[in-house]
Structures are given as structure tokens and as C-alpha cells.
Amino acid sequence: MRGASGRRLASARLALVLLLAAPASWAADVAILKSSDVPAWRPALDGLRRTAPSHPFTEYDLNGDKAEAERVLGQLKGKGTILVAMGPLAATAARELAPENPLVFCMVQDPAKLGLLDAPHTTGVAFSIPVKNQLAVFRLVHPRAVKVGVIFNEANTGRLIQEAKAAAGVVHLAIVERPVTSDKQVPEALRSLLGGSGAVDALWLTPDPMLLGDEARRFVLGETLKAGKPVYSFSSALVSEGALVSNGPDIGSIGEQVGELVNRLAGPGESGKIEMLIPRAELVINKKVAEKLKIEIPVDALRAASKVF
């Protein structure tokens, strides 16, 4: 009896040792590939590191350059490193240049268009909530705004704009488009929306990487405020910088869900396709900007907000 009891005790101790050792043995090298360094994405990086702390992370800023993506991925290809791709350039380059590496994408507006949803060894976190819901909340926050301007790059957010045009009538809005192909065209496009007899009532800043760099973002927010027009956005970080309202995915929750996927990919026994995750949505309002622009925010909108600046 003592022999059987001793064996059971030894087995229990061994199981405990293995359980305590498992997280360290499951740690994996993780390369974070950023299409560009977008400050609004920083909460996602913080959420990722917070949710998957056992993995060593290395960040690479691709600076919007395909050649830089090729150089970086040439170093990572075939090493078993888990790739976290932020933005469309990083995601497509990772899948094309290092198809054997596990990939978790995020900050990609249209993953289906880029062929990411059906790609092997690939999963990710969505970067959108239904566009009709976004527009409805914008109308709730600023009921008097009817004409909403948007500057966008067709390759980045063209499908989102088409969805918005289809949904705008339902919430009694009109979308005024200004497509651009480079950041040099942004100032002229913005001036055409803010001035003249056809001036818009508000500007919608979408998750288009072309508009989210420091210089472009500050220019858009500054010039729109000078013109006395509010900016609608998708990110609470942009609201803290001067946008009136955001209704979009909780950027921090995107990072947390990316961390969950990294943990799953690094752990033992994970097989088969891992479906794309959907982040939380949040409504954030900048009441100080509203007061500066003499916009009265309805009480119902303030009550529905997750955060008010």
C-alpha cells in the first residue's frame, strides 16, 4: 500500500512540476511587424504585451516600404517565429514572403480582400464594427451634421467607403468622397471639403494608414478645427487629440485578443483553423471640442459613451 501511495505522490509531484514549467517551455519568439509607426495603435501593443507576457517580442517598423518588409521577413522566414502584422502592408508581406510562419494580423480594414481569411497558418482580429452602426452613432452625437466628408485611399479603405455610402441613407447622412493616392494630395482634398458652398458639416477620419501618420493626422485635425468642423473617428486616441467622437473597435481589446491568439499558437496541441476574433466596440466623446465648436451633445449620447473627455 505504501508503495502505491508513494508512486501516486511522486506522480502528482511530477505533474505539478510539469504544469509549473509549461508556460516557460511554451514561450515563442514573436516579431511585431508594423506597416508604419501609428501612435493610435500603441494601446494595442500594450494590450498584446500585457496578455502574452511570457513571449519575447521584437518590433519592426516597416515605414510603409515594401523593400524594408522584404529585408525584415528575409531574416525571420523559416525560423518558426510567430508574426504579428499590424496594417495591410505588414500582413500581406508576411503572408507572401514567410508563408510557413504562424501569422496573427490586426489593424487590417478588409482582410477578405487581401486573402487573409483563408490563408494557411493565419488568424487575426477584426479592425471594424458595422459601418451603419458607426454612422448612426455619429448622427446621435451630432444630429445637425448631414454632409460628412471623407478622404481615403481606395486600396486601403475603398470597400469601407462603399459600405458607408450604401448605409448612409438609412441614417439620413450624405457621404462626400475625396479619394487620394498619396499623402501629398491630402491638403487639397481637405480644403475642397472644408470650404466653398459645398462644404461638409463634419469630416470622417477612417482607419486609413495614409492619414494616420503624425504629420497627416495633426494637419487634418488642426485644419478641420480651424474651419469650425468636427472630426469623426474610429479611435479614442484620436478623440483625445481633438476629434469630436469615435465609434469603433476598442484598440486595447484588439491587442488583448492578439495576445490570446499568440498564446494559443505558442501552446501545445493547437491545430486547425483559428477563426478571426471580433473586438469590443466603444463610444468616446470629446465634450471640450464640442463646446469649442458650439455643438450641443444630446444627453442620450453622453449616457451611452464609454468615455468622455
N, C-alpha and C positions, 0 to 999 in steps of 0.2 A: 504493500500500500504506500509506504514511504517513497519507494522508487517511482511509482506512477505519479504521486503528488509532486515529487521533485522535478520530474520531467515536465509536468504541466506548468510549474512555476518557471522553469527555465524557458519554456516556450513562450510564456506570457512576457517574460523579460525581453526575449529576443524580438517579439512583435513590437514591444514598446520602443526598443532601440531603433528598429527599422522605421517606425512611424515618425519618431523624432528626427531621424536622419533624412527622411524622404524629401522635405522641401528643398534642402540644400542640393540633393542629388538631382532634383528636377529643374534647378536653375538653368536658364538658357541665355546665351548671348542675344541681345536684342538691338537691332540697328533701327533708329528712328530717322526716316528719310523725309525731310520737309521740302515740298516743292519750292517754297520760299519761306523766309522768316516772318510770319504773320503774328504780330503781338496778340491779336484777338484769340489766337489758338493756344496761348500759354496755359489757360485753365485746363485744357485737355491734356497737355503734357504733365501738368501737376497731378491730375486725376489718374493718369496712367502710372506714374511713378508711385503714387500712394497705394494703388490697388495691386501692383505687382512689384513689391519692394525687393524680392529676393533675386531678381534678374539684373545683371549688369547691362546698363543702357549706354549707347553711344549715339549722339545726334549728328546728323549730316545735313547741312543747308545746301540744297541744290541750286539756289539762286535763280530759279526759273530757266536753267540751262541744261539742255539735253546732253551736251558733251560732258558736263560735270556729273550728271546721272550715270552716264556710261562708265566714267572713271571710277566712281564710288562703287557701283554694282559689280564692276570687274574685280574689285577687291573682296567682295562679300559672296560672290557666286560660288555655290557648291560647298560652303563651309557649314551648312546647317543652321546658320543664324536666322532667327525669326525677324522678318522685316515688318516694320510698322510704317506705312506710307501715308503721309498727310498731304492731301491735294492730288489733283488729277495727273500732273506730270510725274510725281513720285510713284503713284500707283501703277500707271501704265508702263513706266520704265522698269519697275520692279518685276512686273509680270512678264514683260517681254525679254528682259535681259537676265533674269535669275528665276526661271520658272520652277526650279526644283526647291527653292526656299519657301518655307511657310510664309504667307503674307496676310497681314491684317491691315485693311485700308480704312481711312476715315477722311473727313473733310472733302469728300467727293460728291458733288451735287447729283450726278447722273451715272452711277456705277453700271447700270444696264447698258447704256450707250457705249461704255468703254470695255464691255465684255468681261467685267469683273465678277458678275454674279454666278457665272457658270464655269469660271476658270478653276483648274485643279489647285489644291493646296491654298485656297484663298477664301477668306471670310472678311467681315468688316462691320462697321457701324454706320447707319444711315446719317445723312447730313441735312435732313429736311423733315418738316411736318407738312401736311397737306396745304398747298398754296392757298386754297379757298379759305381755310381757317386763318391763315396769316392775314389775308386781305380783310376778312371780316373783323378781326381784332383791330387792325389799323383804323377801320371805319368807326368802330366802337370808341376808340380813344380820341379820334379827331373827326367827328361827324360831318363837319363843313367841308372837308377836303374831298373833292370829287375827281380831279385830274391828278394822276400820280405818274411822275416821270421816272424812267429807269434807264441807266447806262449799263451796257453789258457787252461781253464778248460772246458771239454766237457759239464758239467752240466750247466755252466754259459753262454758260448758263442759258443757252438758247432754248432748250426744252422747258426750263422753268418759266421763262417769259411767255412761251406759247401757252402753257397751262394757266398762267396768270391771266392772259387775255381771254381765255375761254371761261374763266371763273369770275372775271371782274363784273360782268353784267348782273350776276346773281346778287352781288353786294352793292350794286349801283355805283361802281367806280369805272373810270376810263384809264387805261394804261397807255402812256405816251412813250414810245420806244426811241432810244438813240443807240444803235449798235456801233461799236468801235472795234478796231483790230489791234490797236496799240495804246499804251498809256499816254502817248503824245496827243491823241485825239480827244482825251477826256475833257480838257478845259473848254474847247469849242463846243463839245456836246453839252456840257453843263450850262454854259452861257445860253445856248439855244433853248434850254428847258426853263431857265430861271427868268429870262427876260422877254419883253415883247408882249403882244396881245394874246399870244397862245401860251403864256407862262403857266406852269403847273402849280398846283396847290401844295404839293409835297414831293419829295424825292425818295425813292425806294432804293436802298443800298443792299444789293443781293450778295450772296457769298461767292463773288467772282474774284479770284486771286489778283486780277489786273487792277482792281480798285482797293485792295486791302493793304498794300504796302504803305509804309509810313508816310511818304510824300503824297501819294494819291489820296489816301484816306483823309489826311489832315486838310488837303486842299478842298476836297468835296465837302467836308463838314464845315470848314471855315467859310467858304463862298456861299454855301446854302444858308448859313446863319446870317451872313451879311445881307442876303436877299430877303430875309424875313420868312424863310420857308423851313418847315420841319423836315427831318430825315427819318424815315422808317428803316429799321434794320432787322437783322436776324440774330444779333449778338448783344448780350448785356454789356460787354466790354465797350462796344460802340456807343451804347446809351450813356455810359459813364464818361465818354469822351465828347458827348454833345448831341447825339441822336435823340429824338423825342421818345421813341418807343422801339422795342424789339419784341418779336414773337417768333421764336424759333427753337431749335434744339438747345437744351442746356449743355453748353460746351464742356463743363466739368464732367457731366454724366457721360458724354462721349468718351472722354479719356478713361473713366472708370470702366466702361464696357469694353474698351480696347484692352485694358489691363486684364479683365476677366478672360477675354479670348486668348491673350498671350499666355495666361496661366494654364488654360485648357490645352493649348498647343504644346506647351512645355511639359505637361504632365504625362504620365504613362497611360497607355490604353486608349488614347483619343484616336478615333478612326472615323472615316466617313465625312460627309459634308457638314460643316457647321454653318447654320443659317445666319444671315445678316441680322444684327440686333437694331432695335429702334430706341433712340434716346428719349429722355424726358423733354417735354416742351415747357417753356416758361415765358411769361409776360413781364416785361420790365419797362418802367415809365420814368422819364426824367421830368419831374414836376417843375424844376428850376428853369429848364429850357422852355417848357410850356408857358410859364409866367413871363419869360423874356419875350416870347413871340405872341403874347396875349392870346393864348389858346386855352380855353376852359375845358379841362378834362372831366368827363362825366363821372359822377360818384361810382356808378356801377363798374366802370373801367378801373378805377383806383382800388376798389374792393377785390377785383379779380387779379390784380397784379401780384406777382411773386415778390417783386422788389420795387421800391420807389426811391429815386434819388432826389 
